[in-house]
Amino acid sequence: MVKKMFRFRGVEVLLLVLAWWLAACSAAPTATTPTALPTAAVEQRTAIPSVTPTATSTPTASPTVPCWAVQVAEPAEIVAQAPVGAAVEVAWQVTNTGACPWEPPLTLVALEGSDLDAPPWESTQTVPPGGTLEVRVALQAPATPGAYTALWALRPAHAEPVPQTLTLHLEALPPTPTPTPTPGPPVFVQRQIDVVPGKVINFDDGYGDVAYNFNGFEDQGLGHTGVVFFTPIYYWPPDFADCYHANYTKKNAILNPQYQVGQAFCYITNEQRVGALRIDGYYVDAQSTPHLVLTYITWNAKRK
């Protein structure tokens, strides 16, 4: 009995071992196919096309035209001579080169450094950009001989003076005393005269000797109307002998006498008389007429 039971237990143990083995086999892990990880979303970016920059030129700024500007026709500085107390008139031609019109009344303002007084000047003319204006000033030479300067600027209404100086240099000449006749032959004629263009001067008698010719302020002079000789001298008054023996080489006209105030000349007239003259002064009157002031002496003796 005991022996059968032991057999039974052996079989039972064997069955248990077999069952355990089968269970172990069935419990063995099977190979599994790995699950693919989800593909990460890739950000799609559109490539920015490369742009080649176009070369651009730097713009050039247009010049700026100032509001107030002026251009003065030459000469901007006027030089004149006149006897003391004589009337003097000068004029400038000015052009508005600025961007603003000149509104009336237009006046002249005396600037620092002026030592000449002038009557008030005023214009009622409107001068647009590009327009022109004549500035004509009439004044009187001082009573004291000497050099004087006037500085003016043009000023439109309700504005500062235009930045351009109008300058006048005036020499007031001393009065010329009547020359005393010098020793020698008797004086035929002696006087001081004020002549204007077209005037014929006769230094003795008979025919006219010279005429005051005027073709413009830079083209004027004492030209011949007869056979007259001139030669310069450098003192006044001369002796008869000085002019009698002077070197008369040709019929020299006296050109641009406005620049020779104070200069003296010996001459021979159409009648062959010997004489001398001095340019005492030059001025322009209120009617824009130039004047020559001359003193001359003609001796009675004739040159052989």
C-alpha positions in Angstrom: 0.0 0.0 0.0 2.7 2.3 0.9 4.6 1.4 -2.3 1.6 2.2 -4.5 1.3 5.6 -2.8 4.9 6.4 -3.5 4.5 5.6 -7.1 1.5 7.8 -7.3 3.4 10.6 -5.7 6.2 10.2 -8.2 3.9 10.5 -11.1 2.2 13.5 -9.5 5.6 15.2 -9.0 6.5 14.5 -12.6 3.3 15.9 -13.8 3.9 19.0 -11.7 7.3 19.4 -13.1 6.0 19.0 -16.7 3.3 21.5 -16.0 5.8 24.0 -14.6 8.0 23.6 -17.7 5.1 24.1 -20.1 4.0 27.1 -18.2 7.5 28.5 -18.3 7.7 28.0 -22.0 4.4 29.6 -22.5 5.5 32.4 -20.3 8.7 33.0 -22.4 8.6 36.5 -24.0 7.9 36.6 -27.7 9.8 39.0 -29.9 7.8 42.1 -30.6 8.1 44.5 -33.5 9.1 47.9 -32.1 6.5 50.6 -32.6 7.9 53.4 -34.7 8.2 56.7 -32.8 6.1 59.4 -34.3 7.9 61.5 -36.8 8.6 64.9 -35.3 6.9 67.7 -37.2 9.4 69.6 -39.2 8.8 73.3 -39.5 8.6 74.1 -43.1 10.3 77.5 -43.8 10.2 79.2 -47.1 13.7 80.3 -48.0 14.0 84.1 -48.4 15.3 84.8 -51.8 18.6 86.7 -51.8 18.2 90.2 -53.2 21.1 92.0 -54.8 20.9 95.6 -53.7 20.6 98.1 -56.5 23.3 100.8 -56.4 21.6 104.1 -55.9 23.3 107.5 -56.3 23.3 110.0 -53.4 20.9 112.8 -54.4 22.5 116.1 -54.9 20.9 118.9 -53.0 19.8 121.9 -55.2 21.5 125.1 -54.3 19.5 127.3 -51.9 18.9 130.9 -53.1 19.0 133.3 -50.2 16.1 135.6 -49.7 18.1 138.8 -49.8 20.9 139.1 -52.4 22.0 141.7 -54.8 24.5 142.1 -57.7 25.9 145.6 -58.5 27.0 146.5 -62.0 30.6 147.7 -62.0 31.8 149.7 -60.4 30.4 148.9 -57.0 32.9 151.5 -55.6 32.7 154.9 -57.3 35.7 157.3 -57.2 34.9 161.0 -57.9 36.4 164.4 -57.5 34.7 167.8 -57.2 35.5 171.2 -56.0 34.5 172.0 -52.4 30.8 172.7 -52.2 30.0 171.5 -55.7 27.1 169.3 -56.5 27.9 165.6 -57.0 25.7 162.9 -58.4 26.5 159.1 -58.6 24.4 156.1 -59.6 24.5 152.3 -59.3 22.6 149.7 -61.3 21.6 146.9 -58.9 19.9 143.5 -59.7 17.8 141.5 -57.2 19.5 138.1 -57.3 17.7 136.8 -54.2 14.5 134.8 -53.9 12.4 137.5 -52.2 11.0 140.7 -53.9 12.1 144.1 -52.7 8.9 145.8 -51.4 8.7 149.6 -51.3 9.5 152.0 -49.9 13.2 151.2 -50.7 15.6 153.3 -48.8 19.4 153.8 -48.4 20.9 153.2 -45.0 24.2 154.9 -44.1 26.7 152.3 -42.7 29.3 152.6 -40.1 32.4 154.4 -41.5 30.5 156.9 -43.6 31.7 160.5 -43.4 29.5 162.0 -46.1 25.9 163.2 -45.7 23.4 162.6 -48.4 19.7 163.7 -48.7 17.2 160.9 -48.0 16.8 158.5 -51.0 13.6 156.5 -51.5 12.1 154.4 -54.3 8.5 153.3 -54.6 9.4 150.6 -57.1 8.9 146.9 -56.4 11.8 144.9 -57.6 11.0 141.2 -58.2 13.7 138.5 -58.3 15.8 139.2 -61.3 14.6 142.8 -61.6 16.9 145.8 -61.7 16.9 149.2 -60.1 18.9 152.4 -60.5 20.1 153.9 -57.2 21.0 157.6 -58.0 22.3 159.7 -55.2 22.8 163.5 -55.3 24.8 165.2 -52.7 27.2 168.2 -52.2 30.9 168.0 -51.8 32.0 169.0 -48.3 33.2 172.6 -47.7 36.5 171.4 -46.4 39.0 169.9 -48.9 40.0 166.3 -48.3 39.1 162.6 -49.0 35.7 161.4 -47.9 33.9 158.0 -48.1 30.2 157.1 -48.1 29.0 153.6 -47.4 25.3 152.7 -48.0 23.1 149.6 -48.2 19.8 149.2 -49.8 16.9 148.3 -47.5 13.5 147.1 -48.6 10.4 147.8 -46.4 10.2 145.8 -43.2 13.5 144.0 -43.9 17.1 144.1 -43.0 19.5 145.9 -45.4 20.5 143.9 -48.4 24.1 142.5 -47.9 25.9 144.7 -50.5 27.7 147.9 -49.8 27.5 150.8 -52.2 30.6 152.9 -51.8 31.5 156.4 -52.9 35.1 157.8 -52.5 34.9 161.5 -53.0 37.8 163.9 -53.0 36.8 167.5 -52.3 39.3 169.7 -54.1 40.4 173.1 -52.7 39.4 176.2 -54.7 42.0 177.1 -57.2 43.2 180.7 -56.8 43.5 182.8 -59.9 47.1 182.4 -61.0 49.3 185.5 -60.9 50.7 186.4 -64.3 54.3 185.3 -64.5 57.1 187.5 -65.7 57.5 187.4 -69.5 55.5 188.6 -72.4 52.1 190.1 -71.6 49.2 187.7 -71.0 46.7 187.6 -73.9 43.9 186.0 -71.9 43.6 184.3 -68.5 40.5 182.7 -66.9 38.8 179.7 -65.3 36.0 178.0 -67.2 33.4 175.3 -66.6 32.8 173.2 -69.7 30.4 170.5 -70.7 30.5 167.9 -73.5 30.3 169.6 -76.9 31.8 172.8 -75.7 34.5 174.3 -78.0 37.2 176.2 -76.2 39.2 179.0 -77.8 42.4 179.7 -75.9 43.0 183.1 -77.7 40.9 184.3 -80.6 40.1 183.2 -84.1 39.2 179.6 -84.5 38.3 177.2 -81.7 41.2 175.2 -80.4 39.7 172.1 -78.7 36.3 170.6 -77.9 35.2 168.6 -74.9 34.2 165.3 -76.5 32.2 162.7 -74.5 31.3 159.2 -75.6 30.8 157.7 -72.1 32.4 158.0 -68.7 35.4 156.0 -69.9 35.7 157.6 -73.3 36.0 161.4 -73.0 38.6 164.0 -73.5 39.8 167.3 -74.9 40.2 166.7 -78.6 41.5 169.0 -81.4 39.4 171.2 -83.6 42.5 172.7 -85.1 46.3 172.4 -85.1 46.8 172.4 -81.3 49.7 170.8 -79.5 49.7 169.6 -75.8 52.5 168.4 -73.6 52.2 167.7 -69.9 54.1 169.6 -67.2 54.3 168.9 -63.5 54.0 172.3 -61.7 51.6 175.3 -61.8 51.7 178.0 -62.9 54.5 177.7 -65.4 56.6 180.4 -66.9 56.2 181.5 -70.4 59.7 180.1 -71.2 58.7 176.7 -69.8 55.9 176.3 -72.3 57.7 178.1 -75.1 60.6 175.6 -75.0 58.5 172.5 -74.2 58.8 169.4 -76.3 55.8 169.5 -78.6 56.2 166.3 -80.6 52.6 165.7 -81.8 49.0 166.8 -81.4 48.3 165.0 -78.2 44.7 165.0 -77.0 44.0 165.0 -73.3 42.2 161.7 -72.8 40.0 160.8 -69.7 40.6 164.2 -67.9 38.4 162.9 -65.1 41.4 161.0 -63.9 43.8 163.9 -64.3 42.5 166.5 -61.9 45.4 168.7 -60.8 47.4 167.9 -63.9 48.8 170.8 -66.0 49.6 171.0 -69.7 51.4 173.5 -72.0 49.8 174.1 -75.4 50.2 175.9 -78.7 47.0 177.4 -80.2 45.9 177.6 -83.8 47.3 181.1 -83.8 50.7 179.8 -82.6 50.4 181.5 -79.2 51.9 179.7 -76.2 49.7 178.9 -73.2 49.1 176.5 -70.3 46.1 175.0 -68.7 45.3 173.1 -65.4 42.4 170.7 -64.9 41.0 172.0 -61.6 38.1 169.7 -61.2 35.6 167.2 -62.6 32.0 166.5 -61.5 28.6 165.3 -62.6 25.6 167.5 -62.1 22.0 166.5 -61.2 21.2 166.0 -64.9 24.0 163.5 -65.2 26.1 165.9 -67.3 29.8 165.8 -66.7 31.7 169.0 -66.2 35.4 170.0 -66.5 36.7 172.9 -64.6 39.8 174.4 -66.3 42.1 177.4 -65.7 44.2 178.5 -68.6 46.7 181.3 -69.5 47.6 182.3 -73.0 50.5 184.6 -73.6 50.5 187.2 -76.3 53.8 186.0 -77.8 53.7 183.5 -80.6 56.0 180.6 -81.1 58.1 180.8 -84.2 
